[in-house]
């Protein structure tokens, strides 16, 4: 038997990091088993679906290494509407489902404190299909439904506690529960690996598999992903869009490494591991069923480690979208002809050790490519205190006299200027840094001045001095 797994997102918004985690787990499992990864777009919510969301799913999968052409699909759930309706009809004809004309208000009026939900009022009324009549599955009154789950063991559900649930609406359109089962059957899915939030639906879906005469798949419900308050990640409350992390400058390798640690750990005392190792070591039966904390601070630190591990040439290339702008990344504050690739290459090794996400490259190097630095007024007020004007005057004179414009000479010169005024280097360089870069923090000052050049450095120091008058 060929293992076939599926990833079935809905194109109703940005791509959720929890969905990305499930996609990667399905991808690795299929690869380990020599199986097939199927992408199915569950697009039956016509009111909320948008084509750009589908493209967003495909693009996000590309980014984390599940490339188009390497999987089966994408299929679209809406294309299988006929099969969904046919399955609903078979269940009705076989006595496993019945029509119900109860309104929501009717059901609520009959529901008591001990009622499991719908009370089966229409079970034996023999209603035929008609406008406004939903089709309900006839849940067995006795026995149990055992879900064999690779992560959670064998959760057991008493059938008497499962209401006769709706499988087709009053207009005849099948609901998600039935459509999902029929699609999995049609596509020969053998293993369903998905988030824990779907577990309550699983006994109902397994009953449908049994009623349609097909052996259910092997289930694996991986832990729900939660925030620092241990609440399920929410699109309305939390930063969950994979595209947002991509566009902020997280590396794909860092992201997928981190996502795979949500509920699972590689061997040994390590977390940052090469992807081939993760592909080899990951086991579904080793996934921890407890909720998995999505720690954005930890992800950020992860990403910084990955950035620092890049060869410098790769780092330069990775920064390019933020230095030039793309469709999804805003253009930098300088004009295209102001960007100097050679100057950036000179400071790239310095910047690489200081940023955690690639978007931070812009404020670190903008002073090189702008005619005038972007002055942080709070930084200016902090640095340009009493004595700053005198120090800038002396620095201008000393820098003008330098024979060699290099970081070592610049440092020694400013150190001497500061010492003459009873200042350590850290205090002496603050006004110079703000005058030249606009900020109190950034790349190493003297290496920055070397790349910026004598003329531009002196021009900025003089401009700052004028401003202090």
Secondary structure, DSSP 8 states (H G I E B T S, - for coil): ---EEEE---SSSS-BHHHHHHHHHHHHHHHHTT-EEEEEE----TTT--HHHHHHHHHHHHHTT--TTSSEEEEEGGGGHHHHHHHHHHHHHTTSEEEE---HHHHHHH--TT--S---TTTTS-----TT-EEEE---SSSEEEEEETTTEEEEEEGGGS---EEE-TTS-B-HHHHHHHHHHHTT--EEEEEGGGHHHHHHHHHHHHHTT----EEEEE--EE-TTS-B--TTTS--BHHHHHHHT--HHHHHHHHHTSS---SSS-S---HHHHHHH--GGG---S-EE--HHHHHHHHHHHHHHS-HHHHHHHHHHHHH--SSS---SS-GGG--HHHHHHHHHHHHTT-SSGGGHHHHHHHHHSSS----HHHHHHHS-TTHHHHHHHHHHHHHT-SS-SHHHHHHHHHHHHHHTT--HHHHHHHHHHHHHSSSSSS-HHHHHHHH-HHHHHHHHHHHHHHT-
